[in-house]
Amino acid sequence: MTISTLSSTFMGFTAFVCIASPFLFWLVVREKVEFRQALFGVLTYFVFVIILKSMVDSIVLADGQPILNNKIQYVLYVVCVSALFEEVSKYAFFKLYMKNKYERCTAAVGFGIGFAGYSSIYVGIMAISNFALALTVQNYGIDNVIAESAPESAAELQMILEGMCSADPWGFFMEGINKLFFIIQQIAMSVLVWYAATRDDCQYLLPGSLVLHAAISVPVALYQFDGSLGLIKADIIYCVMVTLVALFAYWIFKKKEPTYYDFKPNRLQAKRRR
């Protein structure tokens, strides 16, 4: 038993995509956005998703909770909580701070790159670890790798390696594609929420963003519950839905920002007191 060459290749592909994608997106729009906008996105994701949402999940999804055995309740919880923590946190930050600092929603694009970039780079680092482990197994054999590990971690390592050996190689490939589309999703959602926070005629976009986010999350939640949907199928459906939402966000963006390509970053200047 070993890890296939195709699997290790796709692990390397995922590591590259996850780490490079945020920077590539940034390079595309670097003349339109500011670096601090991406830092705002990173900070918001860390506080509201990594800390606060994880705290809620640790309680609601703890071992033995009835929700873990009820597909409808589980899926509804996952998609609704994800939408609330991510989109409401963006709305609050835009409404309370960024709308007073920036004129156009190009600020939301930079914010979205940072918001998604944190997660993407983290997954990329994990993929590098898996890629290195896969190469070690291919060179020395799974039994030798386990034998050289610490006794207290040998059982856990064996379980991880057996999972990597039996996994569909295309699942590793789709993990990278999934994160690429996750960045697109967060940029699109940030644009929609920006208008909801800054334009009186776009208030409908906040509940709209919550519904769209929840809908996008359904395939992944179904896979997480019992795997019946299938990882690759869930990722493909997710990517198609993200594409549709991104097209909608771009349509809104073009309506609201017709002079975007003539725009340069411009912080609002504080009005001088007379």
VENGI-V947097 format. One record per run of one state. SS is the DSSP state (hx for helix, st for strand, lp for the rest). FROM is the first residue (numbers start at 1). TO is the last residue. If there is no record, write none. Layout:
BEGIN
ss = [SS:SS]
from = [FROM:FROM]
to = [TO:TO]
END
This chain:
BEGIN
ss = [lp:hx:lp:hx:lp:hx:lp:hx:lp:hx:lp:st:lp:hx:lp:hx:lp:hx:lp:hx:lp:hx:lp:hx:lp:hx:lp:hx:lp:st:lp]
from = [1:5:30:35:61:66:70:71:97:98:101:102:103:106:141:142:149:151:167:169:199:200:203:204:227:231:257:260:263:267:268]
to = [4:29:34:60:65:69:70:96:97:100:101:102:105:140:141:148:150:166:168:198:199:202:203:226:230:256:259:262:266:267:274]
END
